[in-house]
Amino acid sequence: MSDLQEQFGAIDIYLFDQLLRGRIAPGMRIVDAGCGSGRNLVYLLREGYQVFGADADSRAIEFVRRLAAALAPTLPAANFHVEPVEAMSFPDHFADVAISSAVLHFARDDAQFNAMLQETWRILKPGGLLFCRLASSIGIEKQIHQMTGRRFLLPDGSERYLVDEALLMTLTAQLVGQLADPLKTTIVQNQRSMTTWVVRKNH
C-alpha cells in the first residue's frame, strides 16, 4: 500500500480512471487549474509529464514547487503560477488536458463560476480533455438548502456552488464540447454529492 501511495499520491480516483484508459498519456501537457498542494500531480510529476499549475494561494504553489523539485527536478518552478483560475496567464490552446478538481464549487456566484470555467476551457487545445470534479445537487436535492443563487448549504455543514445535470449538459453544448463519459455522481452518505464531468473540446 505504501508503494502505491508513494507512486500515485492522493490522486482523485476518477482522474486515475482517465489514466488507466489512456486518455492522459506521456508527452501531454497537463494544466491543473486550482492545483492546491498538488495532490493530483504526484504520479504525473514522477512519470515525466509536462505539468503546469495555477492557484491563488501562494503557499500552495510554493508547496507544489517543492514537490516538483523533488519528483521532477528538471521541471521549471515557473510552470506553477500564483494566480486565480479565472485569470490564468497560460496562452490559448496550451494544454492537452485541463484538470479542475474540487475547484468550481467554491465559486461565489454565477459570474465567478463562468469565469473560472471559461478560462480553463480557453487554455485547452482543440481535441483536448477537460476533467472536472465538482459538488452537485444530484441525488441530494431534498437534503440541501438554498442560500443565494446556486449556493447551497449542504448537510455536512459546508456551503457550495452546486450544479445539476441540466446545467452541465447546457454548459457542454455552450462550450461546443462533447461528453467523453456519461456524468458520474457519487453521493457520500447523504452529506454531499460529487459529480465527475469529462468533456472533449471539439476540433
C-alpha positions in Angstrom: 0.0 0.0 0.0 2.8 2.4 0.9 4.4 1.9 -2.5 1.1 2.7 -4.3 0.7 5.8 -2.2 4.2 6.9 -3.0 3.6 6.4 -6.7 0.2 7.9 -7.0 -0.2 10.2 -4.0 -3.8 11.1 -3.1 -4.9 11.2 -6.7 -8.7 11.5 -7.4 -9.9 8.0 -8.3 -11.8 9.3 -11.3 -8.7 11.1 -12.6 -6.9 7.8 -12.1 -9.5 6.2 -14.3 -8.7 8.6 -17.1 -5.0 7.5 -16.8 -6.0 3.8 -16.9 -7.9 4.4 -20.1 -5.0 6.1 -21.8 -6.7 9.5 -22.1 -3.8 11.1 -20.2 -0.6 9.9 -21.8 3.1 10.7 -21.5 4.1 13.7 -23.6 0.9 15.5 -23.0 0.9 19.0 -21.4 -1.2 19.0 -18.3 -2.6 22.1 -16.5 -4.1 21.7 -13.1 -6.3 24.8 -12.7 -6.6 25.3 -9.0 -4.0 22.8 -8.1 -3.8 23.4 -4.4 -0.9 21.5 -2.9 -0.7 19.2 -5.9 -2.5 16.0 -4.7 -3.4 15.1 -8.2 0.1 15.7 -9.6 2.4 13.2 -7.8 2.2 10.5 -10.4 2.3 12.9 -13.3 5.4 14.6 -12.0 7.1 11.3 -11.2 6.4 9.9 -14.7 7.8 12.9 -16.5 4.6 14.6 -17.8 4.7 18.3 -18.8 2.9 19.5 -15.7 1.7 23.1 -15.0 -0.5 24.5 -12.3 -2.2 27.6 -11.1 -3.6 28.5 -7.7 -4.4 31.8 -6.0 -2.8 30.5 -2.7 0.9 31.4 -2.8 1.6 28.8 0.0 0.0 26.0 -2.0 2.1 26.9 -5.1 5.3 27.0 -3.0 4.4 23.5 -1.8 3.8 22.3 -5.4 7.1 23.8 -6.5 8.9 21.9 -3.8 7.1 18.7 -4.7 8.0 19.2 -8.3 11.7 19.8 -7.4 11.7 16.5 -5.6 9.9 14.4 -8.1 10.8 16.1 -11.4 14.0 18.1 -10.9 14.2 19.3 -14.5 10.7 20.8 -14.5 10.9 24.6 -14.1 9.4 26.1 -10.9 7.9 28.8 -13.2 5.4 26.2 -14.5 3.4 26.8 -11.4 1.7 30.2 -11.2 0.3 32.2 -8.3 -2.9 33.4 -9.9 -6.6 32.8 -9.7 -8.2 30.3 -12.0 -10.4 33.0 -13.6 -7.3 34.9 -14.7 -4.6 32.4 -15.7 -1.7 33.6 -17.8 -1.3 30.4 -19.9 -1.8 31.0 -23.6 -4.8 30.0 -25.6 -4.9 26.3 -26.6 -2.0 25.5 -24.3 -3.0 22.2 -22.6 -3.8 18.7 -23.8 -5.6 18.1 -20.5 -7.0 20.6 -18.1 -7.8 19.4 -14.5 -10.4 21.1 -12.4 -10.7 19.0 -9.3 -12.8 20.3 -6.4 -12.4 23.9 -7.6 -15.6 25.3 -9.4 -17.9 24.6 -6.4 -16.0 27.3 -4.5 -17.4 30.0 -6.9 -19.1 32.9 -5.1 -21.7 33.3 -7.8 -22.6 32.6 -11.4 -20.1 35.2 -12.7 -17.1 33.7 -10.9 -18.2 30.1 -11.8 -18.5 31.0 -15.5 -15.2 33.0 -15.5 -13.3 30.0 -14.0 -14.9 27.6 -16.4 -14.3 29.7 -19.5 -10.7 30.4 -18.6 -10.0 26.7 -18.0 -11.6 25.9 -21.4 -9.7 28.7 -23.1 -6.3 27.2 -22.3 -7.4 23.7 -23.6 -6.3 22.7 -27.1 -8.9 21.6 -29.7 -9.3 17.9 -29.1 -8.1 18.3 -25.5 -9.8 16.9 -22.4 -11.3 18.8 -19.5 -11.5 16.7 -16.4 -13.8 18.3 -13.8 -15.0 17.1 -10.5 -17.3 19.3 -8.5 -20.1 19.4 -6.0 -23.6 19.0 -7.3 -27.2 18.7 -6.2 -27.7 15.4 -8.0 -29.3 12.9 -5.7 -29.4 15.1 -2.6 -32.0 17.6 -3.7 -34.1 17.2 -0.6 -31.1 17.5 1.8 -29.8 20.9 0.6 -30.9 24.4 1.5 -30.6 27.3 -1.0 -28.7 30.3 0.3 -28.5 32.5 -2.8 -28.4 31.7 -6.4 -26.7 28.4 -6.9 -25.0 28.4 -3.5 -26.5 25.9 -1.1 -25.9 24.7 2.5 -25.0 21.0 2.4 -25.9 18.5 5.2 -22.2 18.3 6.0 -22.3 22.0 7.0 -20.4 23.4 4.1 -21.7 25.9 1.6 -21.0 25.3 -2.1 -22.0 26.4 -5.6 -23.9 23.4 -6.9 -24.5 22.3 -10.4 -27.1 19.8 -11.7 -27.4 17.6 -14.7 -29.3 20.1 -16.8 -26.7 22.8 -16.2 -23.8 20.6 -17.1 -25.5 19.4 -20.3 -26.2 23.0 -21.2 -22.6 24.1 -20.5 -21.3 21.2 -22.6 -23.4 22.4 -25.5 -22.4 26.1 -24.9 -18.7 25.2 -24.9 -19.2 23.2 -28.1 -17.8 20.2 -26.3 -18.7 16.6 -26.2 -19.0 14.4 -23.1 -16.2 11.9 -23.1 -18.0 9.9 -20.4 -21.5 9.9 -19.0 -21.9 12.1 -15.9 -20.9 10.1 -12.8 -22.1 11.1 -9.4 -21.1 9.8 -6.0 -23.3 10.5 -3.0 -21.4 10.4 0.3 -23.9 9.1 2.8 -26.4 11.9 2.0 -23.9 14.5 3.2 -22.7 15.8 -0.2 -22.7 14.8 -3.8 -19.7 14.9 -6.2 -20.1 14.7 -9.9 -17.4 14.0 -12.5 -17.8 15.8 -15.8 -15.3 14.9 -18.5 -15.6 16.9 -21.8 -13.6 16.7 -25.0 -13.1 20.0 -26.8 -14.2 19.7 -30.4 -11.7 20.5 -33.2 
